[in-house]
Amino acid sequence: MLQTLTIIVPVYNEADNLHRVEKELNDYIINAKVETSVLLVNDGSKDQSLKMIKDICSKNDRFHYINFDRNYGLSAAIKAGFDHATSTLVGYIDSDLQTSPKDFDLLMEHIDEYDLVTGVRSQRKDSFVKNMSSTIANGIRRSFTHDGMDDTGCPLKIIKADYAKRIPMFKGLHRFLPAMILLQNGTVKQVPVQHFERLAGTAKFGLWNRLLGPLMDCFAYLWMKKKYINYKVADKA
């Protein structure tokens, strides 16, 4: 089957970044190794993000959007992207562009062999507090999921769409994407990627929801793991 890629970009009050999002993703699309489109998911932004998203999509037929009626959070935006994508692969990048669309090519090198390929941010350009809270949160999550991942918070991933669409909806799912692929008996791989300082806008996660949130989500994951049903259809007519 010919591979195609939809890059999902959650957007919440990122008007200051969207012109750069348009340029960098358009530059990537032009040189992409597979047919690529972008799905911008407006998560109830209160700034000019929606107006800018509509303008971007009106000028470029490779850009599309979903607009939520209110703010539902990052996990809902990612899940909506999975559900609405019609490509064989789905990618994910944050609209702050602290990771580079060019590094999707590094992940694409492995997607034939694995069902999810995720970036690992090397030489992170975040504050000491943000880096430390992320390290602690990743340690907590690994102790619950045993997924072997060092940086599930890295906002640069590619997943085979049939696996992504089977991921159930729950708050905090963006922290457990590799674990949810493993629950489907899928395979995952980490690849080092670049990381950059945020140039505009403000971070949407603080110390509180980087530590307490992941701990609470881990218990939700354990419940889901116990109840999760995994099946494969052998034949149909």
C-alpha positions in Angstrom: 0.0 0.0 0.0 1.3 3.5 -0.9 2.1 5.4 2.3 0.6 8.8 3.0 1.1 11.0 6.1 -1.1 13.4 8.0 0.7 15.6 10.4 -1.6 16.5 13.4 -0.9 19.9 14.9 -2.9 20.8 18.1 -3.4 24.5 18.5 -4.4 26.4 21.6 -3.7 30.2 21.7 -0.7 29.9 19.4 -1.4 32.9 17.0 2.2 34.1 17.5 3.5 30.8 16.1 1.2 30.0 13.3 2.9 31.8 10.5 6.1 29.9 11.3 4.0 26.7 11.5 2.7 27.3 8.0 6.1 28.0 6.6 8.0 25.2 8.2 5.4 22.6 7.5 4.9 23.8 3.9 8.6 23.5 3.4 8.6 20.0 4.8 5.6 18.9 2.6 7.4 20.1 -0.6 10.3 17.8 0.1 8.5 15.0 1.9 9.3 11.4 0.9 5.6 10.5 1.0 2.5 12.4 0.2 1.9 14.6 3.2 -0.9 16.9 4.5 -1.4 18.9 7.7 -4.4 18.8 10.1 -4.6 21.7 12.4 -6.8 21.0 15.4 -8.0 24.2 17.1 -8.6 23.4 20.7 -10.9 26.3 21.6 -8.3 29.0 21.2 -9.3 32.4 22.6 -6.8 34.5 20.5 -6.7 34.9 16.7 -5.6 31.3 16.1 -8.8 30.1 14.4 -8.9 33.1 12.0 -5.3 32.4 11.1 -5.9 28.7 10.7 -8.8 29.3 8.3 -6.6 31.7 6.3 -3.8 29.2 6.1 -6.1 26.4 4.9 -7.8 28.6 2.3 -4.4 29.3 0.7 -3.1 25.7 0.7 -5.0 22.6 -0.2 -2.5 20.4 1.8 -3.6 22.2 5.0 -6.9 21.2 6.7 -8.5 22.0 10.1 -10.8 20.8 12.9 -12.3 23.4 15.2 -13.5 22.4 18.7 -16.5 24.2 20.2 -14.5 24.7 23.4 -11.1 23.8 24.9 -10.9 20.0 25.6 -7.1 19.6 26.1 -4.1 18.2 24.2 -5.2 14.6 24.4 -8.6 15.3 22.8 -6.9 17.3 20.0 -4.5 14.4 19.2 -7.3 11.8 19.4 -9.5 13.9 17.1 -6.6 14.1 14.6 -6.2 10.3 14.7 -10.0 9.8 14.1 -10.2 12.2 11.2 -7.0 11.4 9.3 -7.5 9.3 6.2 -3.8 8.6 5.6 -1.9 5.4 6.3 0.4 7.2 8.8 -0.3 9.9 11.3 2.3 12.3 12.7 2.2 14.6 15.6 4.1 17.9 16.3 3.3 20.8 18.7 2.5 24.2 17.3 5.3 25.8 19.4 7.8 24.1 17.0 10.3 23.3 19.7 10.9 20.2 17.5 11.5 20.5 13.8 9.3 19.0 11.0 12.5 18.1 9.2 13.1 15.4 11.8 10.0 13.6 10.6 12.4 12.2 8.0 14.5 10.6 10.8 11.3 8.8 12.2 10.2 7.8 8.7 13.4 5.8 8.2 12.0 3.3 10.8 8.2 3.3 10.3 8.3 0.3 8.0 9.7 -1.9 10.8 7.9 -0.3 13.8 4.3 0.7 14.5 5.2 3.9 16.4 8.4 5.9 16.1 8.9 8.7 18.6 11.5 11.4 19.0 13.7 11.8 22.1 14.7 15.4 22.7 18.5 15.6 22.8 20.1 18.7 24.4 16.8 20.0 25.6 16.5 23.8 25.6 14.0 24.0 28.5 14.4 25.5 32.0 16.0 23.4 34.8 12.6 23.1 36.5 10.8 22.0 33.3 13.6 19.5 32.5 13.6 18.1 36.1 9.8 17.8 36.3 9.8 16.0 32.9 12.5 13.6 34.1 10.5 12.8 37.3 7.3 12.4 35.3 8.9 10.0 32.8 10.3 8.0 35.7 6.9 7.7 37.3 5.3 6.7 34.0 7.9 4.1 33.1 7.5 2.4 36.5 3.8 1.9 35.7 3.9 1.1 32.0 7.3 -0.6 31.6 7.3 0.8 28.0 11.0 1.5 28.0 10.5 5.0 26.6 12.8 7.8 27.8 10.7 10.8 26.6 7.1 10.2 25.9 6.5 13.9 26.2 8.5 14.6 23.0 6.0 16.2 20.6 7.3 14.5 17.5 5.9 11.1 16.6 4.8 8.9 13.6 2.3 6.1 14.1 0.7 3.7 11.7 -2.9 4.9 11.4 -4.6 1.6 12.0 -2.9 1.4 15.4 -3.5 5.1 16.2 -7.2 4.8 15.5 -7.6 1.9 18.0 -6.2 4.0 20.9 -9.1 4.7 23.3 -9.9 8.2 24.4 -8.8 9.3 27.8 -7.3 12.4 29.4 -3.5 12.2 29.4 -3.3 9.7 26.5 -0.6 11.9 24.9 1.7 10.6 27.7 0.9 7.0 26.9 1.0 6.7 23.1 3.9 4.1 23.1 2.3 2.1 25.9 -1.0 2.1 24.0 0.7 0.7 20.9 2.4 -2.0 23.1 -1.0 -2.9 24.4 -2.0 -3.7 20.8 1.1 -6.0 20.5 2.7 -3.3 18.3 6.3 -2.3 18.2 7.9 1.1 19.2 11.2 2.8 18.7 12.9 6.0 19.9 15.0 8.2 17.7 17.0 11.3 18.9 15.7 14.6 17.5 16.6 18.2 17.8 15.0 20.5 20.4 14.7 24.3 20.3 13.7 27.1 22.7 10.1 28.3 22.4 10.3 31.5 20.3 6.8 32.8 20.9 3.6 32.1 22.9 3.5 30.6 26.4 3.8 27.0 27.6 0.5 25.3 28.4 1.8 23.0 31.1 3.2 24.0 34.5 5.0 22.2 37.3 1.7 21.0 38.8 0.3 19.3 35.8 3.7 17.9 34.7 4.0 16.0 38.0 0.5 15.4 39.5 -1.2 14.9 36.2 1.1 12.1 35.0 0.7 10.3 38.3 -3.1 10.4 38.2 -3.0 9.4 34.5 -0.9 6.3 35.4 -3.7 4.9 37.5 -6.1 5.5 34.6 -3.7 3.6 32.4 -3.5 0.7 34.7 -7.3 0.4 34.8 -7.4 0.6 31.0 -4.7 -2.0 30.6 -6.7 -4.4 32.8 -9.9 -3.8 30.8 -8.3 -3.4 27.3 -9.6 -5.7 24.6 -7.2 -6.5 21.7 -8.4 -8.5 18.7 -7.5 -9.1 15.1 -10.0 -10.0 12.3 -8.9 -13.2 10.5 -11.4 -13.1 7.7 -14.6 -11.4 6.6 -17.0 -11.4 3.7 
